[in-house]
Structure formats: C-alpha cells, structure tokens
Amino acid sequence: MAEKKYGAVERLREKLNESVTACKDPLEIVLEMAELIGEISGEKNYYRNLQEQIFATYGKIFQNKIALDKEIEIVSERLKKIEAAAQNSEFDDDERRRIIFALERHKKEIERLQSLKENAKTS
C-alpha cells in the first residue's frame, strides 16, 4: 500500500515539476493535477466536477480565456445532445417546447460566453 501511495505521489510531483518548468498556465496545471488525482484515486467524476467548477468560476468571474474556451466546449457538447434529442419523434408537444427552449438558452449562453471571451484577459 505504501508503495502505491509513493508511486502516486511521485507521478504528481513529476507532472507538477514538468508543468512548472514548461511555464504552463496555472489553471492548466491545476487541471492536470485534478485529472491525475481523479485517475489515481479511482474517482472518475472528480476531474469532471472540479473542471466544471473551475471553468464556471474562473471563466465567469475572472474572465480567463482558457476557462471560457472550456466552458464553451462543455455548453456546446450539451447543445449537441439537446439537438439530437430534438430529432426524436417520441416527445410530445410539451416536451418538444422544453427542448426548443433549452436549445435557445444554450445558444444564447454560448453567445454570451463568446462575448466574455472577446473581452477577457489572456490568462
């Protein structure tokens, strides 16, 4: 057990040192560490949940372009799923109205995020 922990710690140390030496953006480093922690701990959702929190917080509050790009990517992926659902003929009229509403809201959110990105800091 101790060897497994030591190996995990070494992987984290190596990745952190590599990232700092490469002068990566601190946000990218945090995300890399979160990904490794999730992988090592076996918590598949850890990285995704933390990633969403970081992008929402840093993207909206600090207007970080990297975070905004990722948030745009996340919202765009959801939009694609909703668009696919809109093609399903099994939905009734009420469900279809809600799907259309969700499509419009996601498109507006992407536009809003794009606007924030245009006025955002580079890091």
C-alpha positions as CSV (number, residue, x, y, z in Angstrom):
1,M,0.0,0.0,0.0
2,A,2.8,2.4,0.9
3,E,4.5,1.7,-2.4
4,K,1.3,2.5,-4.3
5,K,0.9,5.8,-2.4
6,Y,4.6,6.7,-3.1
7,G,4.2,5.9,-6.8
8,A,1.1,8.2,-7.0
9,V,2.9,10.9,-5.2
10,E,5.9,10.6,-7.5
11,R,3.6,10.9,-10.6
12,L,2.0,14.0,-9.1
13,R,5.4,15.5,-8.3
14,E,6.8,14.8,-11.8
15,K,3.8,16.2,-13.6
16,L,3.8,19.3,-11.4
17,N,7.5,19.9,-12.0
18,E,7.2,19.3,-15.7
19,S,4.3,21.8,-15.9
20,V,6.0,24.5,-14.0
21,T,9.2,24.0,-15.9
22,A,7.2,24.3,-19.2
23,C,5.7,27.6,-17.9
24,K,2.2,26.3,-18.3
25,D,-0.7,28.5,-17.2
26,P,-1.5,27.9,-13.5
27,L,-5.1,27.0,-14.4
28,E,-3.8,24.3,-16.8
29,I,-1.5,22.9,-14.0
30,V,-4.4,22.7,-11.6
31,L,-6.5,20.8,-14.1
32,E,-3.7,18.4,-14.9
33,M,-3.3,17.8,-11.1
34,A,-7.0,17.2,-10.8
35,E,-7.0,14.8,-13.6
36,L,-4.2,12.8,-12.1
37,I,-5.8,12.8,-8.6
38,G,-9.0,11.5,-10.1
39,E,-7.2,8.8,-12.0
40,I,-5.1,7.8,-9.0
41,S,-8.0,7.8,-6.6
42,G,-10.3,6.0,-9.0
43,E,-12.8,8.8,-8.7
44,K,-13.8,9.2,-12.4
45,N,-16.1,12.2,-11.7
46,Y,-13.6,14.1,-9.6
47,Y,-11.8,15.7,-12.5
48,R,-15.0,16.5,-14.4
49,N,-16.7,18.0,-11.4
50,L,-13.7,20.1,-10.5
51,Q,-13.2,21.1,-14.1
52,E,-16.8,22.4,-14.3
53,Q,-16.5,24.3,-11.1
54,I,-13.2,25.9,-12.2
55,F,-14.4,26.8,-15.6
56,A,-17.6,28.3,-14.2
57,T,-15.8,30.3,-11.6
58,Y,-12.7,31.4,-13.4
59,G,-14.4,31.8,-16.7
60,K,-17.2,34.0,-15.5
61,I,-15.6,35.8,-12.6
62,F,-12.0,36.3,-13.8
63,Q,-12.8,36.0,-17.5
64,N,-10.0,33.7,-18.2
65,K,-9.9,32.7,-21.9
66,I,-8.7,29.2,-21.3
67,A,-11.6,28.6,-18.8
68,L,-14.1,30.3,-21.2
69,D,-13.0,28.1,-24.1
70,K,-13.5,25.0,-21.9
71,E,-16.9,26.3,-20.7
72,I,-17.9,27.0,-24.3
73,E,-16.9,23.4,-25.2
74,I,-19.0,22.0,-22.3
75,V,-22.1,24.0,-23.2
76,S,-21.6,23.1,-26.9
77,E,-21.5,19.4,-26.1
78,R,-24.7,19.7,-24.2
79,L,-26.2,21.7,-27.1
80,K,-25.4,18.8,-29.5
81,K,-27.1,16.3,-27.2
82,I,-30.2,18.5,-27.0
83,E,-30.2,18.9,-30.8
84,A,-30.1,15.1,-31.1
85,A,-33.0,14.8,-28.7
86,A,-34.9,17.4,-30.8
87,Q,-34.8,14.9,-33.7
88,N,-36.5,12.2,-31.6
89,S,-40.2,11.9,-32.7
90,E,-41.2,10.2,-29.4
91,F,-41.5,13.5,-27.5
92,D,-45.0,15.1,-27.0
93,D,-45.6,18.8,-27.7
94,D,-44.8,19.9,-24.2
95,E,-41.5,18.1,-24.2
96,R,-40.7,19.4,-27.6
97,R,-41.4,23.0,-26.3
98,R,-39.0,22.4,-23.4
99,I,-36.3,21.0,-25.8
100,I,-36.7,24.1,-28.1
101,F,-36.4,26.4,-25.0
102,A,-33.2,24.5,-23.9
103,L,-31.8,24.8,-27.4
104,E,-32.4,28.6,-27.5
105,R,-30.9,29.0,-23.9
106,H,-27.8,27.0,-24.8
107,K,-27.2,29.0,-28.0
108,K,-27.6,32.3,-26.0
109,E,-25.2,31.1,-23.4
110,I,-22.6,30.2,-26.0
111,E,-23.0,33.7,-27.5
112,R,-22.7,35.3,-24.0
113,L,-19.5,33.2,-23.3
114,Q,-18.0,34.1,-26.7
115,S,-18.6,37.8,-25.9
116,L,-17.0,37.4,-22.5
117,K,-14.0,35.7,-24.2
118,E,-13.6,38.5,-26.6
119,N,-13.2,40.9,-23.7
120,A,-11.3,38.5,-21.5
121,K,-7.8,38.6,-20.2
122,T,-5.3,36.2,-21.9
123,S,-4.7,34.3,-18.7
